[in-house]
Amino acid sequence: MVRMVEMLYLYVEVVGCPTVCRHCWAQGVGYRAMPVADVAFVLEQAHPPRFCDEHGLGFGAYPMHKVAAHPQATAILRLFAGHVGALEFEPLTTTGVPLATRPDWAELLIAAAQLGTTTVWVAFHGVGAEHDRQVNREGAYAETCLAIRRVHDAGLRAGCNIFLTKASVPQAGQLMEDPHRLRIDQTSWETAAYYPSPRQRRNEQLRPEVADLQPIATRIRQVSPFHCEVWSDLEAHTEAAWTHRALAGDWPARPRPSTRSLELVCRTNLDVHTGQAGWYRERHGNLRRDITQAVLARALAHAGQPTDTLWFDLHPLPDVSDLAAQHGNPHGRAVHFTAASVRYLWLDRAQRARRA
């Protein structure tokens, strides 16, 4: 008999975000910090020798949404590193704002390095005011640049995800110059993947088309090792091209996970839901008020649903060829780097059409 679940993966919402990025998959917003004692309690309840050992499950956990913004971030990092035990522990992916604004930034980065962090990845959504608009924080671009300098001062590497929109593509020259000036070690250029949230629906009108990206494609391939297949053939990654592939039965096979995971999220009030940070499904109880074993057992009993059901209430989920036929744009020029992105766009159109 094949086991349905082999690992419990727990997102713990330890603190909110100082920014509200328009494309954020995790729907980050500002919310109060979870006390360190509560974080320790949550991890201890879920991790061996408690529930996971008794059910033969592996365990993974990740602090959300922006651990560097927690007033006691160093203590939080040590807690997670102690439970996860990863050789390379890199939870500081950030807009950079917390590292620019907190006075103990050096202590935090030193602690992260001691726990296995080698690279801190930040994100640019444009230059200056355009970046600030995309993350809903005035001065955020300058703060991110300061954070990069501080990362280097601490002896760590810096990486930068650059998310292109119709508004930021004209700034591509400076988006190449600034990482070079800041000695960023690696850059990754892409268009943001689509998720069915109100902010991303609004932001979708800024998704670049082939004509926007083609003039900079060669230069991007020269400066970044990531997504070379897409930048070498943008035409093959338009909505039109994805639509034609779906209708022709040439859709890419979805990778099978190496481990079957039950993904749960623990909110700041210690409620436990099926889901991921920022996205919540069934509530299974509260780790403080209820018996922990019973809460996690209820969650385990709900395991086995496809991850897509976290975002969509379509039962059953339509086949991708049907989605393309009904909701794909055979003439669409907007670029999606992955099949998952455009499929989620179609599923969102299908769900909204059903609700209309």
Secondary structure, DSSP 8 states (H G I E B T S, - for coil): ---S-SEEEEEEEEE--SS--TT-TT---------HHHHHHHHHHHSTTSHHHHHT-EEEEEEEE-GGGSTTHHHHHHHHHHHH--SS-------SHHHHH-TTHHHHHHHHHHTT--EEEEEESSSTHHHHHHHT-TTHHHHHHHHHHHHHHTT-EEEEEEE--TTTGGGHHHHHHHHHHTT-SEEEEE-----S-HHHHHHGGG--BHHHHHHHHHHHHHH--SSHHHHH-GGGGBHHHHHHHHHTT--------SS-EEEEEE-TT-EEEEEETTEEEEEEEETTTS-HHHHHHHHHHTTT--GGGGT---SS---HHHHHHHH--TT--BB-SSHHHHHHHHHHHHHHHHH-
